[in-house]
Amino acid sequence: MSLPGRNIFLRNFDYASLLLNQQFRKPINIKYQWLLLVSILIFAGCSTKSSGLIGSRQYNKSGVWKQSNSRINKYVNVYSKNKHVKTCLDRATSSRYLYYIHRVFYQYQLPPELAHLPILESCFDTKADSGHAKGMWQFTKATASDYGLEVDWLSDDRLNWRKSTHSAARYLKILGKKFDNNWELALAGYNGGPNYMARQIKSQGTRNFWKLKLRKETHEYVPKFLAMLKVARSRYPELYYQGSPRAWARSG
């Protein structure tokens, strides 16, 4: 081959090689881009996050929230026949209260069931006033002051549902620790006061809530709440689980 012809051949060969490289390089880049995207999606799908909450916590270890006895069943029958539970959950839904409460209680590592305590306390009425207690969480003046809520003639933080939710979480956390995470006793303490419960436990010689003889309101408080949970869970699950950690919702 003559020198000019050889130069033309080499130039054409180099140009063809360049075209081939360009043709094959682009699919390779797209292929790796797709692999990267799939890897990200797989990682995201395996993430333990749900509804903005870390979902690695276990929720199905305690049977206290799903137990059944004659005292609980008495109120299950009552709340199954009226609309109280649904009315309260509808109110919580319309203002998205449970979304906020679940996040606060998650931070304090409290059982998610406790987020529904306002069904019993106030029916999620932020302005509820029973005469001696106010707000969604029904704090008395003394307890409100103990847990950082200001109550005076100018303002009443008990009526600020966000502030009082944090105070309720701190109070319930302390009650849980005081009664060794026996949530029947802790809930009774929320209603009747921790000192009252401590005296009854000591004088009666038992930590079994169902064997304690208590004043009427506190005696009925725990079975009422557990009955409300049972009715809400079975009849209105879409309202009951709103805003909650998915791992808890899946545990049923």
C-alpha positions as CSV (number, residue, x, y, z in Angstrom):
1,M,0.0,0.0,0.0
2,S,1.3,3.4,-0.9
3,L,2.1,5.9,1.9
4,P,-0.8,8.2,1.0
5,G,-3.2,5.3,0.9
6,R,-1.9,4.0,4.2
7,N,-2.4,7.3,5.8
8,I,-6.0,7.5,4.5
9,F,-6.6,4.0,5.8
10,L,-5.3,4.7,9.2
11,R,-7.3,7.9,9.5
12,N,-10.5,6.1,8.5
13,F,-9.7,3.2,10.9
14,D,-9.1,5.7,13.8
15,Y,-12.4,7.5,12.9
16,A,-14.3,4.2,12.8
17,S,-12.8,3.2,16.2
18,L,-13.9,6.5,17.6
19,L,-17.4,5.9,16.3
20,L,-17.5,2.4,17.8
21,N,-16.3,3.7,21.2
22,Q,-18.9,6.4,21.2
23,Q,-21.6,3.9,20.3
24,F,-20.7,1.4,23.0
25,R,-19.8,3.9,25.7
26,K,-23.2,5.4,26.0
27,P,-25.1,2.1,26.7
28,I,-22.5,1.2,29.2
29,N,-23.0,4.5,31.1
30,I,-26.8,4.0,31.0
31,K,-26.4,0.5,32.2
32,Y,-24.4,1.6,35.2
33,Q,-26.8,4.5,35.9
34,W,-29.6,2.0,36.0
35,L,-27.7,-0.3,38.3
36,L,-27.0,2.6,40.6
37,L,-30.7,3.6,40.6
38,V,-31.8,0.1,41.3
39,S,-29.3,-0.2,44.2
40,I,-30.6,3.0,45.7
41,L,-34.2,1.9,45.4
42,I,-33.4,-1.5,47.0
43,F,-31.6,0.3,49.8
44,A,-34.5,2.6,50.3
45,G,-37.0,-0.2,50.3
46,C,-35.1,-2.1,52.9
47,S,-34.9,1.0,55.2
48,T,-36.4,0.7,58.6
49,K,-37.9,4.2,58.5
50,S,-41.6,4.6,58.3
51,S,-43.8,7.7,58.6
52,G,-40.6,9.6,59.6
53,L,-40.0,7.2,62.6
54,I,-37.3,4.7,63.0
55,G,-39.1,1.3,62.9
56,S,-36.6,-1.1,64.5
57,R,-38.4,-1.1,67.8
58,Q,-40.4,-4.2,68.8
59,Y,-44.0,-3.6,69.7
60,N,-45.6,-7.0,70.2
61,K,-43.9,-8.1,73.5
62,S,-46.5,-6.9,76.0
63,G,-50.0,-8.4,76.3
64,V,-51.2,-5.7,78.6
65,W,-52.9,-3.7,75.8
66,K,-54.8,-6.7,74.3
67,Q,-55.8,-8.6,77.5
68,S,-59.4,-9.4,78.2
69,N,-61.4,-9.9,81.4
70,S,-64.9,-9.2,82.6
71,R,-64.1,-5.7,83.7
72,I,-62.7,-4.8,80.3
73,N,-65.4,-6.6,78.4
74,K,-68.1,-4.7,80.3
75,Y,-66.8,-1.4,78.7
76,V,-66.2,-3.0,75.4
77,N,-69.9,-3.7,75.2
78,V,-70.6,-0.1,76.2
79,Y,-68.2,1.5,73.6
80,S,-69.2,-0.9,70.9
81,K,-72.8,0.4,71.1
82,N,-72.1,4.1,71.2
83,K,-70.0,6.4,69.0
84,H,-67.7,7.9,71.6
85,V,-64.5,6.2,70.4
86,K,-65.2,7.1,66.7
87,T,-66.1,10.7,67.6
88,C,-62.8,11.1,69.4
89,L,-60.8,9.5,66.6
90,D,-62.6,11.7,64.0
91,R,-61.6,14.8,66.0
92,A,-58.0,13.6,66.2
93,T,-58.0,12.9,62.5
94,S,-59.4,16.3,61.5
95,S,-56.6,18.1,63.3
96,R,-53.9,15.4,62.8
97,Y,-53.3,15.3,66.6
98,L,-52.1,11.7,66.6
99,Y,-49.4,12.4,64.0
100,Y,-47.8,14.8,66.4
101,I,-48.4,12.8,69.6
102,H,-46.9,9.6,68.1
103,R,-43.7,11.4,67.2
104,V,-43.4,12.9,70.7
105,F,-44.1,9.6,72.4
106,Y,-41.7,7.8,70.1
107,Q,-38.9,10.2,71.2
108,Y,-39.7,9.3,74.8
109,Q,-39.8,5.5,74.0
110,L,-43.4,5.2,75.3
111,P,-45.8,2.5,74.1
112,P,-47.8,3.9,71.1
113,E,-51.1,2.8,72.7
114,L,-50.6,5.7,75.2
115,A,-51.0,8.2,72.4
116,H,-54.7,7.4,72.6
117,L,-55.1,8.3,76.2
118,P,-56.9,11.5,75.3
119,I,-59.9,9.4,74.0
120,L,-60.5,8.7,77.7
121,E,-59.3,12.0,79.2
122,S,-60.8,14.6,76.9
123,C,-62.0,13.0,73.6
124,F,-59.1,15.0,72.0
125,D,-60.8,18.3,73.1
126,T,-57.9,20.8,73.6
127,K,-60.2,23.1,75.6
128,A,-61.7,20.4,77.9
129,D,-62.4,21.6,81.4
130,S,-63.5,19.1,84.1
131,G,-63.4,21.7,86.8
132,H,-60.2,20.6,88.5
133,A,-58.2,19.7,85.3
134,K,-57.9,21.2,81.8
135,G,-56.8,20.5,78.3
136,M,-56.3,17.5,76.1
137,W,-54.3,15.7,78.8
138,Q,-56.4,16.9,81.7
139,F,-53.6,18.3,83.9
140,T,-54.4,19.7,87.3
141,K,-52.6,23.0,88.2
142,A,-50.2,21.3,90.5
143,T,-49.2,18.5,88.0
144,A,-49.0,21.1,85.2
145,S,-46.5,23.2,87.2
146,D,-44.4,20.1,88.0
147,Y,-44.0,19.3,84.3
148,G,-43.2,22.7,83.0
149,L,-46.6,24.2,82.1
150,E,-47.3,27.7,83.1
151,V,-50.8,28.3,84.6
152,D,-51.7,31.9,85.6
153,W,-54.3,34.5,85.0
154,L,-52.6,35.6,81.8
155,S,-52.2,32.2,80.1
156,D,-52.7,28.5,80.7
157,D,-50.3,26.1,78.9
158,R,-52.6,23.2,79.6
159,L,-54.7,24.5,76.7
160,N,-51.7,24.4,74.4
161,W,-51.9,20.8,73.2
162,R,-48.4,20.7,71.8
163,K,-46.8,21.9,75.0
164,S,-49.0,19.7,77.1
165,T,-48.3,16.7,74.9
166,H,-44.6,16.9,75.8
167,S,-45.5,17.3,79.5
168,A,-47.8,14.3,79.3
169,A,-45.0,12.3,77.7
170,R,-42.5,13.2,80.5
171,Y,-45.1,12.4,83.1
172,L,-46.0,9.0,81.6
173,K,-42.3,8.2,81.3
174,I,-41.7,8.9,85.0
175,L,-44.8,6.9,85.9
176,G,-43.6,4.0,83.8
177,K,-40.2,4.0,85.6
178,K,-41.8,4.4,89.1
179,F,-44.0,1.3,88.5
180,D,-41.4,-0.7,86.6
181,N,-43.2,-0.4,83.3
182,N,-46.4,-2.0,84.7
183,W,-48.6,0.2,82.6
184,E,-51.8,-0.8,84.4
185,L,-50.4,0.7,87.6
186,A,-48.8,3.7,85.7
187,L,-52.2,4.5,84.1
188,A,-53.9,4.2,87.5
189,G,-51.2,6.6,88.8
190,Y,-52.0,9.1,86.0
191,N,-55.6,9.2,87.1
192,G,-55.3,8.8,90.9
193,G,-51.8,10.1,91.5
194,P,-48.6,8.1,91.9
195,N,-48.5,8.6,95.7
196,Y,-52.0,7.3,96.1
197,M,-51.2,4.2,94.1
198,A,-47.9,3.7,96.0
199,R,-49.9,3.8,99.3
200,Q,-52.5,1.3,98.0
201,I,-49.8,-1.1,96.7
202,K,-48.0,-1.0,100.1
203,S,-51.1,-1.3,102.3
204,Q,-52.7,-4.1,100.2
205,G,-49.5,-6.0,99.5
206,T,-50.0,-6.5,95.8
207,R,-48.8,-5.0,92.5
208,N,-51.5,-6.7,90.6
209,F,-53.8,-3.9,89.4
210,W,-56.8,-6.2,89.0
211,K,-56.6,-7.3,92.7
212,L,-56.2,-3.8,94.1
213,K,-59.3,-2.2,95.8
214,L,-59.2,1.4,94.6
215,R,-61.6,4.4,94.6
216,K,-64.3,4.1,91.9
217,E,-62.8,6.5,89.2
218,T,-59.3,4.9,89.4
219,H,-60.8,1.4,89.6
220,E,-62.7,2.0,86.3
221,Y,-60.0,4.0,84.6
222,V,-57.7,1.2,83.3
223,P,-60.5,-1.2,82.1
224,K,-62.2,1.7,80.3
225,F,-59.0,2.7,78.5
226,L,-58.2,-0.9,77.5
227,A,-61.8,-1.3,76.3
228,M,-61.5,1.9,74.2
229,L,-58.3,0.6,72.6
230,K,-59.9,-2.7,71.8
231,V,-62.9,-1.1,70.1
232,A,-60.8,1.4,68.2
233,R,-58.4,-1.3,67.0
234,S,-61.1,-3.7,65.8
235,R,-63.8,-1.3,64.5
236,Y,-61.8,1.7,63.3
237,P,-58.3,0.5,62.4
238,E,-57.8,3.2,59.7
239,L,-58.3,5.9,62.4
240,Y,-56.6,4.0,65.2
241,Y,-53.3,3.6,63.4
242,Q,-53.1,7.0,61.8
243,G,-49.7,8.6,62.3
244,S,-48.3,5.6,64.1
245,P,-45.0,3.7,63.5
246,R,-45.6,1.2,60.8
247,A,-43.8,-1.5,62.7
248,W,-46.4,-1.1,65.5
249,A,-49.3,-1.1,63.0
250,R,-48.0,-4.3,61.4
251,S,-47.7,-6.0,64.7
252,G,-51.5,-5.6,65.0
